[in-house]
Amino acid sequence: MPIVDKPIQELLQYQGNTPRPADFDEFWDARLTQLDGIDPKPELVESSFQTSYAECFDLYFTSTKGAKIHAKYARPRNSNAKCPAILFFHGYTGDSGDWLGYLPYVAEGFCIAAMDCRGQAGLSQDAGGTLGMTCSGQFIRGLDGPAEDMLFVQIYLDTALLARIVMKMDQVDETRVGVRGGSQGGGLTLACASLVPQIRKAAPDYPFLSDYKRVWDMDLAVGAYAELKTYFRAADPRHEQEQAIFEKLGYIDIQNLTKRIRAEVLMGVGLMDTVCPPSTQFAAYNKITSPKRYILYPDYGHEDLRGHKEIIFQFFQSLKD
């Protein structure tokens, strides 16, 4: 078959190119301790959108650096039983989308929470000193300062804090929680499952935010990854600090986090993906030690994978048991 990356046998052995900082585990342990000290003050506001079987809310909570984060939250109406829950994460520069995409899960008995990433197209704040959207340049934001101030460090922590909040909801069974998303949402799915090992199931599709150095080496710093080229052109035109830059990006490289995952993982991969090349996805996948499997779509790129949403819906059914 045509390929844009390594053959599948090599993909399954590939371990990634981005340097892993020597203090990586200590860094993220410290960030989680920081999260322990935050009072998120969650607030549920009834949404104007309602159905006969789903109660829908805007969920707001306070996260790192005082940012106010928004998520859609829905639960089965008139249910007295503890329900399983699924967290949803969206693609880069996007938002949590319309309610209708989540209703099949609520109708099936799940609570759902769909987060808007801070500063992107939804309602969550980028606590960088301005209001409104700051979509462009997010994964290089903070690269010139301390690693703990990088914007995607904060976004990863937002996902973990959302999981903690949802697990404490009166109607949620904290032992039956899953996470789901594609592209950036796939990367955040793996980040959230890494930082909250109590999560039971994770379904990432073609995850973004993995193996930055491999993207660079493949000359695919375009589209979502174009910020890499922009950064080098502006901040390091002779690449004198290239090693140090990729090492700092290693703190927000999900392949360095995924060994922490305890959830069962199902990953969807389009082998013609030139936005998030398959090797970058398998760099993260291959480090997962919990039960896992992947599904290949040989003729698909970075796009909806035909029939895959139904497979994911069935994958989460066991959370109801």
C-alpha positions, 0 to 999 in steps of 0.5 A: 500500500502507499505510505507517507511514513514508516512501514507498520512493522517499524511503526510498532517499534518506533520510540520517538526522536524528541529528547526527554528531559532528565527531570521529566517525571519530577517536573510533572509530579510537581505540577500535579502537587500544584494542582492539589492546591487549587480550589477549582470552585466548579459552577454549573449553569443551566444551559438554554439547550435542554432535551427530554432525556438530558440535563445540559449545563455550562460548567465553569471552574478555576484552573492554574494561573487563575484561568476560568475554564469552560466545559459543556456538561450533560447528564441523564435526566431523572437518573438516581443511579451513579453513571459512567462519564466520558470527557471529550477534547477538541481539535487545535484552535477549535471548541467543544462544538454543538450539544448534538454530538454528545447526546447519543452518549447521554441517551445511553446513560453516560454523563459527558463533559466537553472542555474548551481549551483555554484561549482557543475558539470556545469560552475558556480563558487564556490567562495571559493578560488578554480576553478573547481568543489567542488561538495561534502559536499556542504550543510554542507559547512560553517556550522562552521562559520557565518550562512550567509556564508553557501554555500547554503545561496549563492545558494538560493540567486543565484536563486533569482538573476537569477529570477530578471535578467530574469524578466528584460529581454526585451522579458520576461513578468515579471508577467508570470514566473515559476520555476521548478526542481526535488530533489535539483532542487525541493528544489531550486524551492521552495527556489526561489519562497519563495525569489521572491514572484512575481513568478507565478507558481512553480513545485517542484518534491521530494524536497531535502534540507528539514527537515534535523532533520527528515532525521537524525531521520529516519536513512536515512543520506545516499546518498545526506544526508550522509554529515550529518553523515560525519559532526557529525563524524568529528566535533561533535562525541558525539553530544554535539552540535546537537541542535545547528547544526540542528538550524543552518541548519534551515537557509537553510531548505526550510520548513522554507521558504515556507510560503513566497511563493505566487505562485501556487504550484504543487508537485510530490511525490514518496511515496517510496522515501528513499532519500528525505523521503515524510515527509520531502517534506510535511514539506515544502508543508504543510507550503505553504499558496498559491494555491497548490496541490500534485500528488502521485506516490505510487510505485515510489521512488527518480526517474523520475515519469512516465508521470509527465513531461507532467503534468508539461508541461500542468501546465505551459500552463496558463502562456501563458494567 
